[in-house]
């Protein structure tokens, strides 16, 4: 009986560790993926430059096209993790940068005692550089 | 004797779980490394405007070197014609993952069911001028 109780206790503990390990690794992978998605969105949006302004030597982003390109880039990632992710794009014509901020929500831990209210987010800033021709 | 038999049975079960933890860690580490290497590969493809054969073979050897997976078990494909700035470059990387569960014979899992493929399929925006 003593052996059985100890075994059950160890199995329960080990199961908890395996679930924690799976959740943590998924979280790390999703965070890395989110950073890549944010980079891709910022880059896609930053490549949409108003050609008329560029001809005058100024960088002015075409915000409408930029936002739709960023949305398209976001849509390429079909992982369920991104279904609840909210993002925000900020264009700065003066510095020639596009900033994408992603609010990833709370970490999705299966074990109730590990859940907390801390919200995760990731940011990517892309600076448009004029090509050296 | 009774205690010995139960202890052996318990130990086998516990050892299996411990080994599964280690195996999980190895598999997750592999997947994270593959993601990172594919990201580097994507950056090069973006600059070049295509998925070049040099970039492909570089990715294959890097994945093989970092994870220990044989080069023949890694396939890379993607846009092979040059795309100009703003265009889309598609790519697909597929890596065979073996030994997903530990002690498959103990749980009656066949070799075919104990392996799978980790696939990264996506596209990126070209910056080639």
Boltz contact constraints between the chains, C-beta under 6 A:
constraints:
  - contact:
      token1: [A, 3]
      token2: [B, 6]
      max_distance: 6.0
  - contact:
      token1: [A, 3]
      token2: [B, 7]
      max_distance: 6.0
  - contact:
      token1: [A, 3]
      token2: [B, 10]
      max_distance: 6.0
  - contact:
      token1: [A, 7]
      token2: [B, 10]
      max_distance: 6.0
  - contact:
      token1: [A, 10]
      token2: [B, 14]
      max_distance: 6.0
  - contact:
      token1: [A, 14]
      token2: [B, 17]
      max_distance: 6.0
  - contact:
      token1: [A, 18]
      token2: [B, 21]
      max_distance: 6.0
  - contact:
      token1: [A, 21]
      token2: [B, 24]
      max_distance: 6.0
  - contact:
      token1: [A, 25]
      token2: [B, 28]
      max_distance: 6.0
  - contact:
      token1: [A, 32]
      token2: [B, 35]
      max_distance: 6.0
  - contact:
      token1: [A, 36]
      token2: [B, 39]
      max_distance: 6.0
  - contact:
      token1: [A, 43]
      token2: [B, 125]
      max_distance: 6.0
  - contact:
      token1: [A, 44]
      token2: [B, 125]
      max_distance: 6.0
  - contact:
      token1: [A, 47]
      token2: [B, 86]
      max_distance: 6.0
  - contact:
      token1: [A, 76]
      token2: [B, 122]
      max_distance: 6.0
  - contact:
      token1: [A, 76]
      token2: [B, 123]
      max_distance: 6.0
  - contact:
      token1: [A, 131]
      token2: [B, 129]
      max_distance: 6.0
